[in-house]
Amino acid sequence: MKVVIIEDEELAARRLEGMIRNCDSSVEVIAKLESVEDSVTWFRNHPSPDLIFLDIHLEDDLSFAIFEKVKVDAPVIFTTAYDEYAIRAFKLRSIDYLLKPIVQEELARSLDKFREFSRPNSQPDIESLFRMFSGSSEENYKERFSITVGQKIKSYSISEISWFYSEAGITFMVVNDNHQYPVDFSLDELTTMLNPKEFFRINRQFLVKISSVKNIHIYPKGRLKLELVPSSDKEIFVSRDKVTKFKEWLG
Protein backbone atom coordinates (compact mmCIF):
# COMPACT_ATOMS: atom_id res chain seq x y z
CA MET A 1 0.00 0.00 0.00
CA LYS A 2 1.38 3.37 -1.06
CA VAL A 3 0.56 6.31 1.20
CA VAL A 4 0.99 10.09 0.97
CA ILE A 5 1.05 12.23 4.12
CA ILE A 6 0.07 15.89 3.75
CA GLU A 7 0.96 17.71 6.97
CA ASP A 8 2.67 21.08 7.49
CA GLU A 9 4.28 20.17 10.83
CA GLU A 10 7.41 18.12 10.12
CA LEU A 11 7.48 16.42 13.53
CA ALA A 12 3.80 15.48 13.26
CA ALA A 13 4.37 14.03 9.79
CA ARG A 14 7.32 11.94 10.98
CA ARG A 15 5.38 10.71 14.00
CA LEU A 16 2.41 9.75 11.86
CA GLU A 17 4.66 7.89 9.43
CA GLY A 18 6.15 5.87 12.30
CA MET A 19 2.71 5.06 13.69
CA ILE A 20 1.45 3.91 10.28
CA ARG A 21 4.42 1.56 9.92
CA ASN A 22 3.82 0.22 13.41
CA CYS A 23 0.32 -0.72 12.26
CA ASP A 24 1.45 -2.22 8.95
CA SER A 25 5.11 -2.62 8.09
CA SER A 26 4.25 -3.16 4.42
CA VAL A 27 2.99 0.41 4.03
CA GLU A 28 5.22 2.60 1.88
CA VAL A 29 5.06 6.35 2.53
CA ILE A 30 5.96 7.66 -0.91
CA ALA A 31 5.70 11.39 -0.12
CA LYS A 32 5.35 13.81 2.78
CA LEU A 33 4.00 17.17 1.61
CA GLU A 34 3.66 20.39 3.61
CA SER A 35 1.41 22.72 1.63
CA VAL A 36 -1.39 22.98 -0.91
CA GLU A 37 1.10 24.22 -3.51
CA ASP A 38 3.52 21.32 -2.95
CA SER A 39 0.65 18.82 -3.01
CA VAL A 40 -0.82 20.12 -6.26
CA THR A 41 2.60 19.96 -7.93
CA TRP A 42 3.19 16.43 -6.65
CA PHE A 43 -0.20 15.07 -7.76
CA ARG A 44 0.19 16.62 -11.20
CA ASN A 45 3.40 14.65 -11.69
CA HIS A 46 2.65 11.35 -9.94
CA PRO A 47 -0.12 8.76 -10.01
CA SER A 48 -2.51 8.82 -7.09
CA PRO A 49 -1.47 6.75 -4.07
CA ASP A 50 -3.63 4.09 -2.43
CA LEU A 51 -4.39 6.34 0.54
CA ILE A 52 -3.86 9.94 1.66
CA PHE A 53 -3.50 11.19 5.23
CA LEU A 54 -4.56 14.82 5.02
CA ASP A 55 -4.33 17.60 7.59
CA ILE A 56 -7.11 20.15 7.11
CA HIS A 57 -5.24 23.37 7.85
CA LEU A 58 -1.99 23.65 5.89
CA GLU A 59 0.46 26.53 5.92
CA ASP A 60 -0.94 28.15 2.78
CA ASP A 61 -4.66 27.21 2.71
CA LEU A 62 -7.31 24.68 3.68
CA SER A 63 -6.26 21.34 2.23
CA PHE A 64 -9.58 21.04 0.38
CA ALA A 65 -8.12 23.54 -2.09
CA ILE A 66 -5.86 20.76 -3.40
CA PHE A 67 -8.89 19.01 -4.87
CA GLU A 68 -10.06 22.19 -6.56
CA LYS A 69 -6.81 22.44 -8.50
CA VAL A 70 -5.94 18.85 -9.39
CA LYS A 71 -7.78 15.54 -9.77
CA VAL A 72 -6.89 13.04 -7.05
CA ASP A 73 -8.32 9.52 -7.20
CA ALA A 74 -7.56 8.25 -3.71
CA PRO A 75 -9.48 7.84 -0.46
CA VAL A 76 -8.62 10.22 2.35
CA ILE A 77 -8.19 9.89 6.10
CA PHE A 78 -8.31 13.40 7.53
CA THR A 79 -6.16 14.41 10.48
CA THR A 80 -7.40 17.44 12.38
CA ALA A 81 -7.79 19.22 15.68
CA TYR A 82 -11.24 18.99 17.24
CA ASP A 83 -13.87 20.71 15.16
CA GLU A 84 -17.55 19.85 15.40
CA TYR A 85 -18.13 20.74 11.76
CA ALA A 86 -15.43 18.34 10.64
CA ILE A 87 -16.70 15.52 12.79
CA ARG A 88 -20.30 15.95 11.63
CA ALA A 89 -19.22 16.07 8.00
CA PHE A 90 -16.99 13.02 8.25
CA LYS A 91 -19.66 10.96 9.99
CA LEU A 92 -22.35 11.91 7.50
CA ARG A 93 -20.10 11.19 4.54
CA SER A 94 -18.52 8.03 6.03
CA ILE A 95 -15.10 9.65 5.74
CA ASP A 96 -12.63 8.58 8.37
CA TYR A 97 -10.74 11.09 10.46
CA LEU A 98 -8.16 11.14 13.23
CA LEU A 99 -8.22 13.74 15.97
CA LYS A 100 -4.90 15.19 17.07
CA PRO A 101 -3.02 14.03 19.04
CA ILE A 102 -3.38 10.82 17.07
CA VAL A 103 -3.77 7.61 19.07
CA GLN A 104 -2.26 4.35 17.75
CA GLU A 105 -5.44 2.32 18.29
CA GLU A 106 -7.57 4.83 16.39
CA LEU A 107 -5.06 4.86 13.54
CA ALA A 108 -5.24 1.07 13.35
CA ARG A 109 -9.04 1.22 13.17
CA SER A 110 -8.83 3.81 10.40
CA LEU A 111 -6.54 1.57 8.38
CA ASP A 112 -8.93 -1.35 8.91
CA LYS A 113 -11.75 0.82 7.63
CA PHE A 114 -9.67 1.77 4.61
CA ARG A 115 -9.22 -1.91 3.75
CA GLU A 116 -13.00 -2.22 3.66
CA PHE A 117 -13.29 0.98 1.62
CA SER A 118 -14.36 -0.60 -1.66
CA ARG A 119 -17.81 0.84 -2.42
CA PRO A 120 -17.73 2.79 -5.73
CA ASN A 121 -19.74 5.68 -4.25
CA SER A 122 -17.70 5.96 -1.07
CA GLN A 123 -15.23 8.61 -2.21
CA PRO A 124 -15.17 11.82 -0.12
CA ASP A 125 -17.45 14.64 -1.22
CA ILE A 126 -14.66 17.21 -1.05
CA GLU A 127 -16.69 20.09 -2.51
CA SER A 128 -19.42 19.76 0.13
CA LEU A 129 -16.82 19.61 2.88
CA PHE A 130 -15.02 22.65 1.52
CA ARG A 131 -18.25 24.65 1.43
CA MET A 132 -19.06 23.55 4.96
CA PHE A 133 -15.68 24.69 6.30
CA SER A 134 -15.62 27.90 4.29
CA GLY A 135 -19.14 28.81 5.38
CA SER A 136 -18.85 28.11 9.11
CA SER A 137 -20.79 30.76 11.00
CA GLU A 138 -18.95 33.18 13.21
CA GLU A 139 -21.00 32.25 16.26
CA ASN A 140 -19.18 28.91 16.38
CA TYR A 141 -15.76 30.46 16.85
CA LYS A 142 -14.24 30.55 20.32
CA GLU A 143 -15.23 33.69 22.22
CA ARG A 144 -13.06 33.46 25.34
CA PHE A 145 -10.20 31.60 26.99
CA SER A 146 -9.89 30.54 30.63
CA ILE A 147 -6.39 30.63 32.11
CA THR A 148 -5.19 29.12 35.38
CA VAL A 149 -3.03 31.61 37.33
CA GLY A 150 -1.83 30.17 40.62
CA GLN A 151 -4.95 29.14 42.50
CA LYS A 152 -7.26 31.27 40.37
CA ILE A 153 -8.90 30.96 36.99
CA LYS A 154 -8.98 34.09 34.84
CA SER A 155 -11.18 34.45 31.79
CA TYR A 156 -10.29 36.60 28.77
CA SER A 157 -12.65 37.47 25.94
CA ILE A 158 -11.39 37.62 22.36
CA SER A 159 -11.51 41.44 22.54
CA GLU A 160 -8.84 41.29 25.29
CA ILE A 161 -6.44 39.07 23.33
CA SER A 162 -3.81 40.49 20.97
CA TRP A 163 -1.86 37.55 19.54
CA PHE A 164 -0.57 34.03 20.11
CA TYR A 165 2.89 32.59 19.64
CA SER A 166 4.62 29.23 20.02
CA GLU A 167 7.99 28.65 21.63
CA ALA A 168 9.72 25.42 22.70
CA GLY A 169 6.54 23.47 22.01
CA ILE A 170 4.37 25.71 24.22
CA THR A 171 1.70 28.10 22.94
CA PHE A 172 1.32 31.46 24.67
CA MET A 173 -1.53 33.96 24.59
CA VAL A 174 -0.63 37.65 24.78
CA VAL A 175 -3.36 39.93 26.10
CA ASN A 176 -3.77 43.66 25.61
CA ASP A 177 -1.91 44.61 28.81
CA ASN A 178 1.09 42.54 27.60
CA HIS A 179 0.63 39.72 30.10
CA GLN A 180 1.36 36.30 28.60
CA TYR A 181 -0.19 32.97 29.54
CA PRO A 182 0.34 29.42 28.27
CA VAL A 183 -2.71 27.85 26.63
CA ASP A 184 -3.56 24.20 26.04
CA PHE A 185 -3.90 24.50 22.27
CA SER A 186 -1.42 24.40 19.41
CA LEU A 187 -1.39 27.17 16.80
CA ASP A 188 -2.89 24.66 14.36
CA GLU A 189 -5.80 24.10 16.73
CA LEU A 190 -6.24 27.81 17.40
CA THR A 191 -6.43 28.48 13.67
CA THR A 192 -9.57 26.33 13.52
CA MET A 193 -11.06 27.84 16.69
CA LEU A 194 -10.69 31.56 15.95
CA ASN A 195 -12.50 33.76 13.45
CA PRO A 196 -10.23 34.03 10.36
CA LYS A 197 -11.49 37.56 9.79
CA GLU A 198 -9.81 38.56 13.06
CA PHE A 199 -6.81 36.21 13.31
CA PHE A 200 -4.16 35.22 10.77
CA ARG A 201 -1.34 32.67 11.00
CA ILE A 202 1.55 34.73 9.62
CA ASN A 203 4.19 32.03 10.10
CA ARG A 204 4.83 28.83 12.03
CA GLN A 205 5.37 30.73 15.28
CA PHE A 206 2.81 33.57 15.31
CA LEU A 207 -0.97 33.90 15.04
CA VAL A 208 -1.91 37.59 15.13
CA LYS A 209 -5.12 39.58 15.55
CA ILE A 210 -5.79 42.23 12.93
CA SER A 211 -6.13 44.98 15.56
CA SER A 212 -2.71 44.06 16.99
CA VAL A 213 -0.87 44.98 13.76
CA LYS A 214 0.55 48.44 14.40
CA ASN A 215 2.99 48.88 11.51
CA ILE A 216 4.15 46.88 8.51
CA HIS A 217 7.68 47.37 7.19
CA ILE A 218 8.54 46.33 3.63
CA TYR A 219 11.90 44.60 3.22
CA PRO A 220 13.73 43.56 0.03
CA LYS A 221 12.15 40.78 -2.06
CA GLY A 222 8.71 41.62 -0.74
CA ARG A 223 9.32 40.50 2.83
CA LEU A 224 7.07 42.02 5.48
CA LYS A 225 8.07 42.74 9.07
CA LEU A 226 5.35 43.47 11.63
CA GLU A 227 5.18 45.69 14.68
CA LEU A 228 2.56 44.39 17.06
CA VAL A 229 0.63 45.92 19.96
CA PRO A 230 1.66 45.09 22.59
CA SER A 231 5.20 44.91 21.26
CA SER A 232 7.32 41.79 21.04
CA ASP A 233 11.05 41.45 21.67
CA LYS A 234 11.25 39.16 18.63
CA GLU A 235 11.53 40.15 14.98
CA ILE A 236 8.25 39.08 13.38
CA PHE A 237 8.13 38.43 9.65
CA VAL A 238 5.29 37.17 7.51
CA SER A 239 6.26 33.92 5.78
CA ARG A 240 7.02 34.50 2.11
CA ASP A 241 4.30 32.07 1.01
CA LYS A 242 1.71 33.91 3.12
CA VAL A 243 2.44 37.48 2.03
CA THR A 244 -0.26 37.61 -0.66
CA LYS A 245 -2.95 36.12 1.57
CA PHE A 246 -1.86 38.39 4.43
CA LYS A 247 -2.34 41.46 2.22
CA GLU A 248 -5.77 40.17 1.20
CA TRP A 249 -6.64 39.59 4.86
CA LEU A 250 -5.72 43.21 5.65
CA GLY A 251 -7.95 44.35 2.80
VOLO-444136 format. One line per 8 residues: their letters; for each residue x, y, z of C-alpha. Coordinates in Angstrom, 2 decimals, always signed. Layout:
a) X Y Z ~ ... .
REM end
This chain:
mkvviied) +0.00 +0.00 +0.00 ~ +1.38 +3.37 -1.06 ~ +0.56 +6.31 +1.20 ~ +0.99 +10.09 +0.97 ~ +1.05 +12.23 +4.12 ~ +0.07 +15.89 +3.75 ~ +0.96 +17.71 +6.97 ~ +2.67 +21.08 +7.49 .
eelaarrl) +4.28 +20.17 +10.83 ~ +7.41 +18.12 +10.12 ~ +7.48 +16.42 +13.53 ~ +3.80 +15.48 +13.26 ~ +4.37 +14.03 +9.79 ~ +7.32 +11.94 +10.98 ~ +5.38 +10.71 +14.00 ~ +2.41 +9.75 +11.86 .
egmirncd) +4.66 +7.89 +9.43 ~ +6.15 +5.87 +12.30 ~ +2.71 +5.06 +13.69 ~ +1.45 +3.91 +10.28 ~ +4.42 +1.56 +9.92 ~ +3.82 +0.22 +13.41 ~ +0.32 -0.72 +12.26 ~ +1.45 -2.22 +8.95 .
ssveviak) +5.11 -2.62 +8.09 ~ +4.25 -3.16 +4.42 ~ +2.99 +0.41 +4.03 ~ +5.22 +2.60 +1.88 ~ +5.06 +6.35 +2.53 ~ +5.96 +7.66 -0.91 ~ +5.70 +11.39 -0.12 ~ +5.35 +13.81 +2.78 .
lesvedsv) +4.00 +17.17 +1.61 ~ +3.66 +20.39 +3.61 ~ +1.41 +22.72 +1.63 ~ -1.39 +22.98 -0.91 ~ +1.10 +24.22 -3.51 ~ +3.52 +21.32 -2.95 ~ +0.65 +18.82 -3.01 ~ -0.82 +20.12 -6.26 .
twfrnhps) +2.60 +19.96 -7.93 ~ +3.19 +16.43 -6.65 ~ -0.20 +15.07 -7.76 ~ +0.19 +16.62 -11.20 ~ +3.40 +14.65 -11.69 ~ +2.65 +11.35 -9.94 ~ -0.12 +8.76 -10.01 ~ -2.51 +8.82 -7.09 .
pdlifldi) -1.47 +6.75 -4.07 ~ -3.63 +4.09 -2.43 ~ -4.39 +6.34 +0.54 ~ -3.86 +9.94 +1.66 ~ -3.50 +11.19 +5.23 ~ -4.56 +14.82 +5.02 ~ -4.33 +17.60 +7.59 ~ -7.11 +20.15 +7.11 .
hleddlsf) -5.24 +23.37 +7.85 ~ -1.99 +23.65 +5.89 ~ +0.46 +26.53 +5.92 ~ -0.94 +28.15 +2.78 ~ -4.66 +27.21 +2.71 ~ -7.31 +24.68 +3.68 ~ -6.26 +21.34 +2.23 ~ -9.58 +21.04 +0.38 .
aifekvkv) -8.12 +23.54 -2.09 ~ -5.86 +20.76 -3.40 ~ -8.89 +19.01 -4.87 ~ -10.06 +22.19 -6.56 ~ -6.81 +22.44 -8.50 ~ -5.94 +18.85 -9.39 ~ -7.78 +15.54 -9.77 ~ -6.89 +13.04 -7.05 .
dapviftt) -8.32 +9.52 -7.20 ~ -7.56 +8.25 -3.71 ~ -9.48 +7.84 -0.46 ~ -8.62 +10.22 +2.35 ~ -8.19 +9.89 +6.10 ~ -8.31 +13.40 +7.53 ~ -6.16 +14.41 +10.48 ~ -7.40 +17.44 +12.38 .
aydeyair) -7.79 +19.22 +15.68 ~ -11.24 +18.99 +17.24 ~ -13.87 +20.71 +15.16 ~ -17.55 +19.85 +15.40 ~ -18.13 +20.74 +11.76 ~ -15.43 +18.34 +10.64 ~ -16.70 +15.52 +12.79 ~ -20.30 +15.95 +11.63 .
afklrsid) -19.22 +16.07 +8.00 ~ -16.99 +13.02 +8.25 ~ -19.66 +10.96 +9.99 ~ -22.35 +11.91 +7.50 ~ -20.10 +11.19 +4.54 ~ -18.52 +8.03 +6.03 ~ -15.10 +9.65 +5.74 ~ -12.63 +8.58 +8.37 .
yllkpivq) -10.74 +11.09 +10.46 ~ -8.16 +11.14 +13.23 ~ -8.22 +13.74 +15.97 ~ -4.90 +15.19 +17.07 ~ -3.02 +14.03 +19.04 ~ -3.38 +10.82 +17.07 ~ -3.77 +7.61 +19.07 ~ -2.26 +4.35 +17.75 .
eelarsld) -5.44 +2.32 +18.29 ~ -7.57 +4.83 +16.39 ~ -5.06 +4.86 +13.54 ~ -5.24 +1.07 +13.35 ~ -9.04 +1.22 +13.17 ~ -8.83 +3.81 +10.40 ~ -6.54 +1.57 +8.38 ~ -8.93 -1.35 +8.91 .
kfrefsrp) -11.75 +0.82 +7.63 ~ -9.67 +1.77 +4.61 ~ -9.22 -1.91 +3.75 ~ -13.00 -2.22 +3.66 ~ -13.29 +0.98 +1.62 ~ -14.36 -0.60 -1.66 ~ -17.81 +0.84 -2.42 ~ -17.73 +2.79 -5.73 .
nsqpdies) -19.74 +5.68 -4.25 ~ -17.70 +5.96 -1.07 ~ -15.23 +8.61 -2.21 ~ -15.17 +11.82 -0.12 ~ -17.45 +14.64 -1.22 ~ -14.66 +17.21 -1.05 ~ -16.69 +20.09 -2.51 ~ -19.42 +19.76 +0.13 .
lfrmfsgs) -16.82 +19.61 +2.88 ~ -15.02 +22.65 +1.52 ~ -18.25 +24.65 +1.43 ~ -19.06 +23.55 +4.96 ~ -15.68 +24.69 +6.30 ~ -15.62 +27.90 +4.29 ~ -19.14 +28.81 +5.38 ~ -18.85 +28.11 +9.11 .
seenyker) -20.79 +30.76 +11.00 ~ -18.95 +33.18 +13.21 ~ -21.00 +32.25 +16.26 ~ -19.18 +28.91 +16.38 ~ -15.76 +30.46 +16.85 ~ -14.24 +30.55 +20.32 ~ -15.23 +33.69 +22.22 ~ -13.06 +33.46 +25.34 .
fsitvgqk) -10.20 +31.60 +26.99 ~ -9.89 +30.54 +30.63 ~ -6.39 +30.63 +32.11 ~ -5.19 +29.12 +35.38 ~ -3.03 +31.61 +37.33 ~ -1.83 +30.17 +40.62 ~ -4.95 +29.14 +42.50 ~ -7.26 +31.27 +40.37 .
iksysise) -8.90 +30.96 +36.99 ~ -8.98 +34.09 +34.84 ~ -11.18 +34.45 +31.79 ~ -10.29 +36.60 +28.77 ~ -12.65 +37.47 +25.94 ~ -11.39 +37.62 +22.36 ~ -11.51 +41.44 +22.54 ~ -8.84 +41.29 +25.29 .
iswfysea) -6.44 +39.07 +23.33 ~ -3.81 +40.49 +20.97 ~ -1.86 +37.55 +19.54 ~ -0.57 +34.03 +20.11 ~ +2.89 +32.59 +19.64 ~ +4.62 +29.23 +20.02 ~ +7.99 +28.65 +21.63 ~ +9.72 +25.42 +22.70 .
gitfmvvn) +6.54 +23.47 +22.01 ~ +4.37 +25.71 +24.22 ~ +1.70 +28.10 +22.94 ~ +1.32 +31.46 +24.67 ~ -1.53 +33.96 +24.59 ~ -0.63 +37.65 +24.78 ~ -3.36 +39.93 +26.10 ~ -3.77 +43.66 +25.61 .
dnhqypvd) -1.91 +44.61 +28.81 ~ +1.09 +42.54 +27.60 ~ +0.63 +39.72 +30.10 ~ +1.36 +36.30 +28.60 ~ -0.19 +32.97 +29.54 ~ +0.34 +29.42 +28.27 ~ -2.71 +27.85 +26.63 ~ -3.56 +24.20 +26.04 .
fsldeltt) -3.90 +24.50 +22.27 ~ -1.42 +24.40 +19.41 ~ -1.39 +27.17 +16.80 ~ -2.89 +24.66 +14.36 ~ -5.80 +24.10 +16.73 ~ -6.24 +27.81 +17.40 ~ -6.43 +28.48 +13.67 ~ -9.57 +26.33 +13.52 .
mlnpkeff) -11.06 +27.84 +16.69 ~ -10.69 +31.56 +15.95 ~ -12.50 +33.76 +13.45 ~ -10.23 +34.03 +10.36 ~ -11.49 +37.56 +9.79 ~ -9.81 +38.56 +13.06 ~ -6.81 +36.21 +13.31 ~ -4.16 +35.22 +10.77 .
rinrqflv) -1.34 +32.67 +11.00 ~ +1.55 +34.73 +9.62 ~ +4.19 +32.03 +10.10 ~ +4.83 +28.83 +12.03 ~ +5.37 +30.73 +15.28 ~ +2.81 +33.57 +15.31 ~ -0.97 +33.90 +15.04 ~ -1.91 +37.59 +15.13 .
kissvkni) -5.12 +39.58 +15.55 ~ -5.79 +42.23 +12.93 ~ -6.13 +44.98 +15.56 ~ -2.71 +44.06 +16.99 ~ -0.87 +44.98 +13.76 ~ +0.55 +48.44 +14.40 ~ +2.99 +48.88 +11.51 ~ +4.15 +46.88 +8.51 .
hiypkgrl) +7.68 +47.37 +7.19 ~ +8.54 +46.33 +3.63 ~ +11.90 +44.60 +3.22 ~ +13.73 +43.56 +0.03 ~ +12.15 +40.78 -2.06 ~ +8.71 +41.62 -0.74 ~ +9.32 +40.50 +2.83 ~ +7.07 +42.02 +5.48 .
klelvpss) +8.07 +42.74 +9.07 ~ +5.35 +43.47 +11.63 ~ +5.18 +45.69 +14.68 ~ +2.56 +44.39 +17.06 ~ +0.63 +45.92 +19.96 ~ +1.66 +45.09 +22.59 ~ +5.20 +44.91 +21.26 ~ +7.32 +41.79 +21.04 .
dkeifvsr) +11.05 +41.45 +21.67 ~ +11.25 +39.16 +18.63 ~ +11.53 +40.15 +14.98 ~ +8.25 +39.08 +13.38 ~ +8.13 +38.43 +9.65 ~ +5.29 +37.17 +7.51 ~ +6.26 +33.92 +5.78 ~ +7.02 +34.50 +2.11 .
dkvtkfke) +4.30 +32.07 +1.01 ~ +1.71 +33.91 +3.12 ~ +2.44 +37.48 +2.03 ~ -0.26 +37.61 -0.66 ~ -2.95 +36.12 +1.57 ~ -1.86 +38.39 +4.43 ~ -2.34 +41.46 +2.22 ~ -5.77 +40.17 +1.20 .
wlg) -6.64 +39.59 +4.86 ~ -5.72 +43.21 +5.65 ~ -7.95 +44.35 +2.80 .
REM end
